[in-house]
């Protein structure tokens, strides 16, 4: 089982860069990059709220659950 993060697709849909998102939500580009690439192990609700607000989306647009095994990072 794994949680997939769709930040890259949402950024494309919004025509927004990671830098612009970082500036809007006050989260470092490095932390957003870890989230985008699936390397993050956790996300705070405050971070999720800030991302959803900036990207005009719901948490389910940003995250999904899959039963496919994920390769180790």
C-alpha positions in Angstrom: 0.0 0.0 0.0 1.1 3.5 -0.7 0.0 7.1 -0.7 0.6 8.8 -4.0 1.1 12.6 -4.2 -0.2 14.4 -7.3 1.5 17.7 -6.7 3.2 17.7 -10.1 -0.1 17.3 -12.0 -1.8 20.0 -9.9 1.1 22.4 -10.6 0.8 21.7 -14.3 -2.9 22.2 -14.2 -2.5 25.5 -12.3 0.4 26.6 -14.6 2.4 27.2 -11.4 6.0 26.6 -10.6 7.3 24.9 -7.4 9.0 28.3 -6.6 5.7 30.1 -6.9 3.9 27.6 -4.7 6.7 27.7 -2.2 6.3 31.5 -1.9 2.5 31.3 -1.6 2.5 28.6 1.1 5.7 29.4 3.0 7.1 26.0 2.6 10.7 25.5 1.4 11.2 24.3 -2.2 13.2 21.4 -0.8 10.3 20.2 1.3 7.8 20.6 -1.6 10.2 18.7 -3.8 10.3 15.9 -1.3 6.5 15.8 -1.3 6.3 16.0 -5.1 8.8 13.1 -5.6 7.2 10.9 -3.0 10.1 11.0 -0.6 8.2 12.7 2.2 7.1 10.3 4.9 4.4 12.6 6.5 2.5 15.8 5.9 1.0 18.1 8.5 -2.6 19.1 8.2 -1.6 22.7 8.2 0.7 22.0 5.2 -2.1 20.1 3.5 -4.5 23.0 4.2 -2.0 25.5 2.8 -1.4 23.5 -0.4 -5.2 23.0 -1.0 -5.8 26.7 -0.5 -3.0 27.7 -2.9 -3.9 25.1 -5.5 -7.7 25.5 -5.1 -8.1 21.8 -4.6 -9.4 19.2 -2.2 -7.0 16.8 -0.3 -8.3 14.0 -2.5 -7.0 15.9 -5.6 -3.5 16.0 -4.0 -3.3 12.5 -2.4 -4.6 9.1 -3.4 -4.2 5.6 -2.0 -3.0 2.6 -4.1 -2.5 -1.0 -3.2 0.4 -1.4 -5.6 3.7 -1.9 -3.8 6.1 1.0 -4.0 9.8 0.6 -4.6 11.9 1.7 -1.6 13.3 5.3 -1.9 
